[in-house]
Amino acid sequence: MTAAVSPEALRRALFGTPEPEPEARRLRAGPLSAELIAGNLRNIRFHGVEVLRAISFVVRDKDWGTYAPVLHDLAIEEGEGRFAVGYQAECTGAGGERLVYEGRIEGRPTGLVFAGEAVPEGDFLTTRCGFTVLHPIVGLAGTEVEVEHVDGRRVAARLPELIDPAQPFKDMRAIRHTVAPGVRATCRMEGDAFEMEDQRNWSDASYKTYVRPLALPWPYKLPAGVPVRQRVTLDIVAEGAAAPTPQDDAPVALALGATRGRLSRFGLVIAPEEAAATRDAADELAALAPQTLLFHFDPTAGHGPAELAGYAKLAAAQGGECVLEYVVPCARPLDAEFGDLAGQVAAAGLRLDALAVSPAVDRRSTPPGSVWPPCPPLGEVYEAARRAFPALRLGGGMFSYFTELNRKRPPVALIDYVTHCTCPIVHDADDRAVMQSLEALPFILRSARAFIGADMPYRIGPSTIGMRQNPYGARVMPNPERRRMPMADRDPRQDGLFAAAYLVGMAARLAEAGVESFTGAALTGPFGLLAEDAPGRRRPVFHAARWLAGLGGAPAIPVASGDPARVLALAGATQAGDRVLLAANLTPQEQAVTLPFPGRALLLDAAVVLGGAGPRPVDAGAGSLLLPPYAVLRLEG
């Protein structure tokens, strides 16, 4: 890359937008450190070891959308082993609703206090207003904790190893955990009753303790003039020697294991509104050569014979697997609904290899403690699907996230495979949080296997950074300004190198678990591999998807990464007997990587994106190289 590249152009190449992430201010009080981002604390560490992932004062709208507060009068003091922060924050909604709150933070060598106070000027409708605390998952899952409840009881417990579909702890006042040998941290939360949910359900890499129990009605109203006051206190007790500081600048070594199983087949999702554009991009579809096309079909959204006819043209033009994702209305007798669908599929001439079904009501989430909406038993839905389509493989599960699958587990004996989606921006949308969501995938995969069985074929997707459907509110969030925002219908990073690294990182995690098929993108539209603003132009993620499709179904070679938080990789064997490795840098810093074998290498990095070219050859003969920020490497040999 040349020095002439502007910071804005580089950010656009990496993230699809010139907008920088909110500035992170590093705060220190002796061995305690934290990052201040948009008035909240992230990456809270003691002697370099992560204690908490975040403490945040969060305000959400009626659809669980997160307000982006504007800070005023920010004051920061540091010195003599302490730090202090004060500010006012203003949240304004699209309809003019407004909430102002004050934040005060005081840090010391053995802990900190974060206090927040909001006084609504008028009645304010929200689904959450107050603190959330995030505990990390790697190294903590399954470990002992002590929970203090609001009534003063202290109970010994464990953080869940397998993902809990409900709240593991309720009516919380404090929780204590072991940070490192001889180091314990107690987090105390005051001002309301708190409870913990297992955020790994949504692929967040954290356990989240939050204010206001989900069993209470939501959205709810904050009355005008009534203050909301809360406080979080973190106390750390260290016995003996200080905890060692992790080293995160050593080269990341990639090591191969023995061939086992097969890599996930790669698929694309096609929505009715993108079918024509996908047909127009037939040459690009052929160049990509996905193993699966997943056709979305929802009669409750007005889809009918015309949409199936459009899908039939796509199916006839390619030889891979064709799957219909059918949202079952469950408004009439099931045999009538499936019979009508079978007739329409036949009339359209749509070639299908599999049918995935899920009731329409299950596209809406039912939180723990809520009343489940009326719906035929899943067994009856699956049996009706079998009667109408006896020759097709039948898939069941959820067209939303693991959260919903975990809460409503399907009778797997009646289906041929289980499926669900993921989305990394349900709760948080900053770059680090999105990449950290890859930490949660192994827990999701193990938890699913615990109730679907080790041998049940398992499919993931559609899984994209942007959110295609919101199970928790009335809509996904419009994002015309192309910001990093939770629950957005369009994420700017789909246009940047970031999406390519994320896609390969996710595929690497799925390869570890033997997932049968992975639908990771669309060809066109907001989740597409081709740009929306320039038809036919390949987004950087196109190249990563093409490499994944080229390896789809190949014998899998396990890859161990010396630091999965920085670099993830997968590998497969070709018919010619060569090995192909794909490695992704998940960070904004250059990473030194030790390669497991020499060979021919292609690199997808920001220089390629800025130059408008395809992946470029690089020399990998020395057995190591520097992987630029969010770059993806293909190595064959």
C-alpha positions in Angstrom: 0.0 0.0 0.0 1.3 3.5 -0.8 1.5 6.4 1.5 -0.9 8.3 -0.8 -3.9 6.3 0.5 -6.0 8.5 2.8 -7.3 7.2 6.1 -10.8 7.5 4.8 -10.0 5.4 1.7 -8.4 2.7 3.9 -11.3 2.6 6.2 -13.7 2.2 3.3 -11.6 -0.7 2.0 -11.5 -2.4 5.3 -15.0 -1.6 6.6 -17.1 -0.4 3.7 -17.4 3.0 5.2 -15.1 5.9 5.9 -16.7 6.4 9.4 -14.3 5.5 12.1 -15.3 3.5 15.1 -15.9 5.5 18.3 -12.6 6.4 19.8 -11.3 4.2 22.6 -9.6 6.0 25.5 -7.4 3.7 27.6 -7.9 4.3 31.3 -5.4 3.0 33.9 -5.3 2.8 37.7 -2.3 0.8 38.6 -2.8 -2.8 37.4 -6.4 -2.1 36.4 -7.2 -0.9 32.9 -10.3 -0.3 30.8 -11.3 1.2 27.5 -13.8 4.1 27.5 -15.9 4.0 24.4 -19.0 6.2 23.9 -19.3 6.6 27.6 -19.1 2.9 28.4 -16.3 0.6 29.6 -14.9 -2.2 27.6 -12.0 -4.7 28.0 -11.7 -4.3 31.7 -8.4 -6.0 32.8 -6.3 -6.7 35.9 -2.6 -7.2 35.2 -3.5 -7.7 31.6 -6.1 -10.5 32.3 -9.7 -9.9 31.2 -12.0 -9.5 34.2 -15.1 -8.2 32.5 -15.9 -7.7 28.8 -18.0 -4.6 29.4 -20.0 -2.4 31.7 -22.5 -0.3 29.8 -25.4 1.9 30.5 -27.8 0.9 27.7 -31.0 2.5 26.5 -33.1 0.5 24.0 -36.2 1.5 22.0 -39.5 -0.4 21.9 -38.2 -2.9 19.3 -35.0 -3.6 21.2 -33.0 -1.3 19.0 -30.0 0.3 20.9 -29.8 4.1 21.0 -26.4 5.6 20.0 -26.0 8.3 22.8 -24.4 11.6 22.1 -22.1 12.6 24.9 -21.8 16.1 26.3 -19.5 17.7 28.9 -17.1 14.7 28.9 -14.5 15.1 31.6 -11.6 12.6 32.2 -9.1 12.7 35.0 -6.1 10.3 35.4 -3.3 10.2 37.8 -1.9 8.9 41.2 -3.3 5.4 40.6 -6.9 6.4 39.8 -9.1 7.7 37.0 -12.5 9.5 37.0 -15.0 10.1 34.2 -18.1 12.2 34.0 -20.5 13.1 31.2 -24.0 13.7 30.1 -25.5 11.4 27.3 -28.5 12.2 25.1 -30.6 9.5 23.3 -33.0 10.7 20.6 -35.3 8.4 18.7 -36.6 8.7 15.1 -39.9 10.0 16.5 -38.3 12.7 18.6 -38.4 10.8 21.9 -35.5 11.9 24.1 -33.8 10.7 27.2 -30.8 12.3 28.9 -28.7 10.5 31.5 -25.5 11.2 33.5 -22.6 8.8 33.8 -19.9 8.8 36.5 -17.0 6.4 36.7 -14.2 6.2 39.3 -11.4 3.7 38.9 -8.8 2.5 41.5 -6.1 -0.2 41.4 -8.5 -2.8 42.8 -11.7 -2.0 41.1 -14.1 0.7 39.9 -17.6 2.2 40.4 -19.8 3.1 37.5 -23.0 5.1 38.3 -25.8 6.2 36.0 -28.8 8.4 36.5 -31.6 9.2 34.0 -34.5 11.6 34.6 -37.0 11.4 31.7 -38.3 14.9 30.7 -41.5 13.2 29.4 -42.8 9.7 29.4 -40.3 7.5 27.7 -41.0 4.1 26.1 -38.2 1.5 26.3 -37.4 -2.2 26.5 -34.3 -1.5 28.7 -32.8 1.4 30.5 -29.9 0.7 32.7 -26.7 -1.3 33.2 -25.5 -4.4 31.5 -22.4 -6.3 32.6 -20.6 -8.8 30.3 -18.5 -11.6 31.6 -16.2 -13.3 29.0 -16.9 -17.0 28.1 -13.5 -18.4 27.1 -11.9 -19.8 30.3 -15.0 -19.0 32.4 -17.7 -21.3 30.9 -18.4 -24.1 33.4 -16.5 -22.5 36.3 -17.6 -21.9 39.8 -19.1 -18.6 40.9 -20.9 -17.2 43.9 -24.2 -15.4 43.3 -25.7 -13.0 45.9 -29.4 -12.5 45.5 -31.5 -9.4 46.3 -32.7 -11.0 49.5 -29.1 -11.4 50.7 -28.7 -15.2 50.0 -25.4 -16.3 48.7 -25.3 -19.4 46.6 -22.5 -21.4 45.1 -23.1 -22.1 41.4 -21.5 -22.5 38.0 -21.6 -20.6 34.8 -23.2 -22.8 32.2 -20.9 -24.9 30.0 -23.7 -25.8 27.6 -25.8 -22.8 26.6 -28.7 -22.2 28.9 -32.0 -21.5 27.1 -33.3 -19.5 30.0 -31.6 -17.2 32.6 -29.1 -19.1 34.7 -29.4 -16.6 37.6 -32.2 -14.3 38.6 -32.8 -11.7 41.3 -29.1 -10.9 41.4 -27.3 -8.3 43.5 -23.7 -9.5 43.0 -21.6 -12.2 41.4 -18.1 -13.3 42.2 -15.8 -15.3 39.9 -12.1 -16.3 39.7 -10.1 -14.2 37.2 -6.8 -16.1 37.6 -5.2 -18.2 40.3 -5.4 -16.2 43.5 -7.5 -13.4 41.9 -11.2 -13.0 42.5 -13.6 -10.3 41.2 -17.0 -9.3 42.7 -19.4 -7.3 40.6 -22.2 -5.7 42.6 -25.2 -4.2 40.9 -27.6 -1.8 42.6 -30.7 0.2 41.8 -33.0 -2.6 40.6 -33.2 -6.4 40.3 -30.7 -7.9 37.8 -30.6 -11.2 36.1 -28.2 -13.0 33.8 -28.8 -14.5 30.3 -26.5 -16.7 28.3 -25.7 -14.4 25.4 -24.0 -17.2 23.6 -27.6 -18.0 22.4 -27.2 -15.0 20.1 -23.6 -15.8 19.3 -22.4 -13.0 21.6 -19.1 -14.0 23.4 -20.4 -13.2 26.9 -22.7 -13.9 29.8 -24.8 -10.8 30.2 -26.2 -9.5 33.5 -28.8 -6.9 32.8 -31.4 -4.8 34.5 -35.2 -5.5 34.7 -36.3 -9.2 34.5 -37.6 -10.3 31.1 -40.7 -11.8 32.7 -41.9 -8.3 33.3 -44.0 -6.6 30.5 -42.0 -4.9 27.7 -41.8 -2.4 26.3 -42.5 -0.3 29.4 -42.8 3.4 30.2 -40.4 5.5 32.2 -42.6 8.2 33.8 -41.7 11.8 33.3 -39.6 13.2 36.1 -39.0 9.9 37.9 -35.2 9.2 38.2 -33.6 5.9 37.2 -30.5 5.5 39.4 -28.2 2.5 39.2 -24.6 1.6 40.1 -22.2 -1.1 39.3 -19.2 -1.7 41.6 -16.3 -4.0 40.7 -13.9 -5.2 43.5 -10.8 -7.3 42.8 -9.0 -9.2 45.5 -5.5 -10.6 44.6 -3.6 -13.0 46.8 0.0 -13.8 46.3 1.9 -12.9 43.1 0.3 -10.8 40.4 -1.4 -12.6 37.5 0.8 -13.0 34.4 0.2 -10.6 31.5 -0.8 -12.4 28.3 1.4 -11.9 25.3 -0.6 -11.1 22.2 2.2 -10.1 19.8 3.9 -13.5 19.3 3.5 -15.1 15.8 0.3 -17.2 15.4 1.3 -20.8 14.5 -1.1 -22.8 12.4 -0.8 -26.6 12.7 -2.6 -29.3 10.7 -4.1 -32.5 12.1 -5.1 -35.7 10.4 -7.9 -35.6 7.7 -11.3 -36.1 9.3 -14.8 -35.7 7.9 -15.7 -33.1 5.2 -15.8 -29.4 5.1 -19.2 -27.7 5.0 -20.8 -27.2 1.6 -21.2 -23.5 0.9 -24.6 -22.0 -0.1 -26.3 -18.8 -1.0 -29.7 -17.6 0.1 -32.0 -16.1 -2.5 -34.9 -13.9 -1.4 -37.8 -13.3 -3.9 -36.8 -9.7 -4.3 -33.3 -10.7 -5.4 -34.2 -13.6 -7.7 -34.2 -11.4 -10.9 -30.9 -9.7 -10.0 -29.3 -13.1 -9.2 -30.4 -14.4 -12.6 -28.9 -11.3 -14.3 -25.6 -12.1 -12.5 -25.6 -15.7 -13.9 -21.9 -15.4 -14.9 -20.9 -14.5 -11.4 -23.1 -17.2 -9.9 -21.3 -19.7 -12.2 -17.9 -18.4 -11.2 -18.8 -18.8 -7.6 -20.3 -22.3 -8.0 -22.0 -22.7 -4.6 -23.1 -26.2 -3.6 -26.5 -25.0 -2.4 -29.1 -22.4 -3.3 -31.6 -21.7 -0.5 -34.8 -20.2 -1.7 -36.8 -18.2 0.9 -40.6 -18.6 0.6 -43.0 -17.0 3.0 -46.7 -16.9 2.1 -47.4 -14.6 5.1 -45.3 -12.0 3.3 -47.3 -12.4 0.0 -45.0 -15.0 -1.7 -46.8 -17.2 -4.2 -46.6 -18.9 -7.6 -44.7 -16.0 -9.2 -41.8 -16.3 -6.7 -41.6 -20.1 -7.2 -41.5 -19.6 -10.9 -38.6 -17.2 -10.5 -36.8 -19.7 -8.4 -37.4 -22.4 -11.0 -35.4 -20.5 -13.5 -32.5 -20.2 -11.2 -32.6 -23.9 -10.3 -32.7 -24.9 -13.9 -29.6 -22.9 -14.6 -27.3 -24.5 -12.0 -26.6 -28.1 -11.0 -26.2 -27.8 -7.3 -28.6 -28.6 -4.5 -31.8 -26.5 -4.3 -33.6 -26.1 -1.0 -36.8 -24.3 -0.3 -37.0 -22.5 3.1 -40.7 -22.5 3.7 -42.3 -20.4 6.4 -45.4 -22.4 7.3 -48.4 -20.1 7.9 -50.2 -22.6 10.1 -53.4 -20.7 9.5 -55.3 -23.6 7.8 -55.1 -27.4 8.2 -51.5 -28.3 7.6 -52.2 -30.9 4.9 -54.0 -28.1 2.9 -51.2 -25.7 3.3 -48.5 -28.2 2.3 -50.7 -29.6 -0.5 -51.1 -26.1 -2.0 -47.3 -25.6 -1.8 -46.7 -29.0 -3.5 -49.1 -28.0 -6.3 -47.4 -24.6 -6.7 -43.9 -26.1 -6.8 -45.0 -28.7 -9.4 -46.7 -26.0 -11.5 -43.6 -23.8 -11.4 -41.4 -26.7 -12.5 -39.1 -25.9 -9.5 -36.5 -28.6 -9.0 -35.9 -29.2 -5.2 -33.6 -31.5 -3.3 -34.7 -30.5 0.2 -37.4 -28.6 2.1 -36.8 -26.8 5.4 -39.9 -25.8 7.3 -40.6 -23.7 10.4 -44.0 -22.2 11.6 -44.5 -18.5 11.0 -45.1 -17.8 14.7 -41.6 -19.1 15.5 -40.1 -16.3 13.6 -41.0 -14.2 16.7 -39.0 -14.9 19.8 -40.8 -16.1 22.9 -38.6 -15.1 26.0 -38.5 -17.2 29.1 -41.6 -16.7 31.2 -43.7 -15.5 28.3 -46.8 -17.3 26.9 -46.1 -19.3 23.8 -48.3 -18.3 20.8 -50.7 -20.9 19.4 -49.0 -23.3 17.0 -49.4 -26.9 15.9 -46.9 -29.2 17.5 -43.7 -29.4 15.4 -44.2 -33.2 15.0 -47.5 -32.5 13.2 -45.8 -29.9 11.0 -43.0 -32.3 10.0 -45.4 -35.2 9.3 -47.6 -33.0 7.0 -44.4 -31.9 5.2 -43.4 -35.6 4.7 -46.8 -36.4 3.3 -46.7 -33.6 0.7 -43.0 -34.0 -0.2 -42.1 -37.7 0.5 -39.0 -37.6 -1.9 -37.3 -34.6 -0.4 -34.9 -34.3 2.5 -36.7 -32.6 5.3 -35.1 -29.9 7.5 -36.4 -28.5 10.7 -35.4 -26.0 13.3 -35.5 -22.2 13.2 -35.2 -19.6 10.6 -34.0 -17.3 13.3 -31.2 -18.0 15.8 -29.9 -20.6 18.1 -31.8 -18.8 20.9 -35.1 -19.9 19.5 -33.9 -23.4 18.6 -32.6 -23.8 22.2 -35.9 -22.7 23.6 -38.1 -24.9 21.3 -36.1 -28.0 20.4 -37.4 -30.0 17.5 -38.3 -33.7 17.5 -35.2 -34.7 15.5 -36.4 -38.2 14.8 -38.9 -36.8 12.3 -36.5 -34.8 10.2 -33.3 -35.3 8.1 -31.3 -32.3 9.3 -31.5 -29.4 11.8 -31.0 -25.8 10.8 -30.8 -22.3 12.3 -29.2 -19.0 11.5 -26.8 -16.7 13.3 -26.3 -12.9 13.3 -23.5 -11.1 15.2 -25.1 -7.7 15.6 -28.2 -8.6 17.7 -26.8 -6.8 20.7 -23.6 -5.0 19.7 -22.2 -4.0 16.4 -18.6 -2.7 16.9 -15.9 -4.4 15.0 -14.4 -6.2 18.0 -17.7 -7.5 19.2 -18.6 -8.9 15.8 -15.3 -10.8 15.5 -15.6 -12.0 19.1 -18.9 -13.6 18.2 -16.8 -16.3 16.5 -15.7 -17.3 20.1 -19.3 -18.3 20.8 -19.8 -20.6 17.8 -18.0 -23.6 19.3 -20.3 -23.3 22.3 -23.4 -23.1 20.1 -22.3 -26.1 18.0 -21.6 -28.2 21.1 -24.8 -27.2 22.8 -26.9 -28.0 19.7 -25.2 -31.4 19.4 -26.1 -32.1 23.0 -29.8 -32.2 22.1 -29.9 -33.1 18.4 -27.3 -35.9 18.6 -23.8 -36.4 17.3 -24.8 -37.9 14.0 -27.7 -35.6 13.0 -26.9 -33.6 9.9 -26.6 -30.0 10.9 -26.8 -26.8 8.8 -26.1 -23.2 9.6 -27.5 -20.2 7.8 -28.3 -17.9 6.3 -25.7 -16.2 8.5 -24.6 -12.7 7.6 -23.4 -9.7 9.5 -26.5 -7.7 8.6 -29.9 -8.9 10.1 -32.5 -10.1 7.7 -35.3 -10.5 10.2 -35.8 -9.3 13.8 -37.4 -11.9 16.1 -37.4 -9.5 19.0 -39.2 -6.5 17.5 -41.4 -5.2 14.8 -38.6 -4.6 12.3 -35.0 -4.6 11.5 -33.3 -1.3 11.9 -33.0 0.9 8.8 -29.5 2.1 8.3 -29.4 4.7 5.6 -26.3 6.4 7.0 -24.4 3.1 6.9 -23.3 3.1 10.5 -22.2 0.2 12.7 -25.5 -0.4 14.5 -27.2 -3.4 16.1 -30.1 -5.1 14.3 -29.4 -3.2 11.1 -30.8 -4.4 7.8 -27.7 -3.3 6.0 -24.2 -3.4 7.5 -21.5 -1.3 5.8 -18.8 -3.9 6.5 -20.4 -6.2 3.8 -18.6 -3.9 1.3 -15.2 -4.1 3.0 -12.5 -6.6 3.6 -13.9 -7.1 7.1 -16.7 -9.3 5.8 -14.3 -11.6 4.0 -12.3 -12.2 7.2 -15.5 -12.8 9.2 -16.8 -15.2 6.6 -13.7 -17.3 6.6 -13.5 -17.1 10.4 -17.0 -18.4 10.7 -16.4 -21.2 8.2 -13.3 -22.2 10.2 -15.4 -22.5 13.4 -18.0 -24.6 11.5 -15.4 -26.9 10.1 -14.3 -27.8 13.6 -17.8 -29.2 14.3 -18.5 -31.0 11.0 -21.5 -28.8 9.9 -23.0 -30.2 6.8 -23.8 -27.0 5.0 -23.2 -23.3 5.6 -25.2 -20.6 3.9 -23.1 -17.5 4.4 -24.3 -14.9 1.9 -26.6 -13.9 -0.9 -25.3 -13.1 -4.4 -27.0 -9.7 -4.6 -28.7 -7.3 -2.3 -27.7 -6.1 1.2 -26.2 -9.5 2.2 -24.7 -10.0 -1.3 -21.3 -10.8 -2.6 -21.8 -8.3 -5.4 -22.0 -4.5 -4.7 -25.4 -2.9 -4.5 -24.2 0.5 -5.9 -22.4 -1.0 -8.9 -24.1 -4.1 -10.4 -21.5 -6.7 -11.3 -18.7 -5.4 -9.1 -17.4 -8.0 -6.7 -17.2 -7.1 -3.1 -14.0 -8.4 -1.3 -16.1 -11.1 0.4 -16.9 -12.6 -3.1 -13.3 -13.9 -3.3 -13.5 -15.5 0.1 -16.9 -17.1 -0.7 -15.5 -18.4 -4.0 -12.6 -20.0 -2.1 -15.0 -21.6 0.4 -17.2 -22.9 -2.3 -14.2 -24.4 -4.0 -13.5 -26.4 -0.8 -17.1 -27.2 0.0 -17.5 -30.9 0.7 -13.7 -31.6 0.5 -12.0 -33.9 3.0 -11.4 -31.7 6.1 -8.0 -31.2 7.6 -8.3 -29.8 11.2 -6.3 -26.6 11.8 -5.2 -25.6 15.2 -4.5 -21.8 15.7 -2.0 -20.6 18.3 -4.4 -17.7 19.0 -7.9 -18.1 17.6 -8.8 -14.6 18.7 -6.4 -13.3 16.2 -6.2 -15.8 13.3 -8.6 -18.6 12.3 -8.0 -21.1 9.5 -9.5 -24.2 7.8 -8.0 -26.6 5.4 -9.1 -29.3 3.0 -7.7 -31.9 0.6 -8.2 -31.5 -3.2 -8.9 -34.4 -5.5 -5.3 -34.0 -6.9 -4.0 -34.7 -3.4 -2.9 -31.1 -2.6 -3.8 -29.3 0.6 -5.6 -25.9 0.6 -5.6 -23.7 3.6 -7.6 -20.5 4.1 -6.5 -18.2 7.0 -8.1 -15.0 8.1 -6.7 -12.2 10.3 -9.6 -11.2 12.6 -7.9 -8.0 13.9 -7.1 -4.5 12.7 -3.4 -5.1 13.4 -0.9 -6.9 11.2 -0.4 -10.5 12.4 2.7 -12.7 11.9 1.6 -16.2 11.0 3.6 -19.4 10.9 2.3 -21.6 8.1 2.0 -25.4 8.3 3.4 -26.0 4.8 4.9 -24.1 1.9 3.0 -23.6 -1.3 1.4 -21.2 -3.8 -0.3 -18.4 -1.9 -2.9 -15.7 -2.8 -3.6 -12.8 -0.6 -6.8 -10.8 -0.3 -5.9 -7.6 1.6 -6.7 -3.8 1.6 -4.2 -3.2 -1.2 -6.2 -5.6 -3.5 -9.4 -3.8 -2.5 -8.0 -0.4 -3.1 -6.6 -1.4 -6.5 -9.9 -3.0 -7.6 -8.2 -6.2 -8.5 -8.4 -9.9 -7.5 -6.3 -11.6 -4.9 -2.6 -11.2 -5.5 0.2 -13.8 -5.4 2.6 -13.6 -2.4 5.7 -15.5 -1.4 5.0 -18.1 1.3 8.1 -20.2 0.8 9.7 -19.1 4.0 7.0 -20.8 6.1 5.8 -17.5 7.6 4.3 -14.2 6.5 2.7 -11.0 7.8 -1.0 -11.1 7.4 -2.3 -7.5 7.0 -5.4 -6.3 8.9 -8.5 -8.4 8.1 -6.6 -10.1 5.2 -7.5 -13.6 4.0 -4.8 -16.0 2.7 -5.2 -19.0 0.4 -2.3 -21.4 0.5 -2.1 -24.5 -1.7 0.6 -27.1 -1.7 
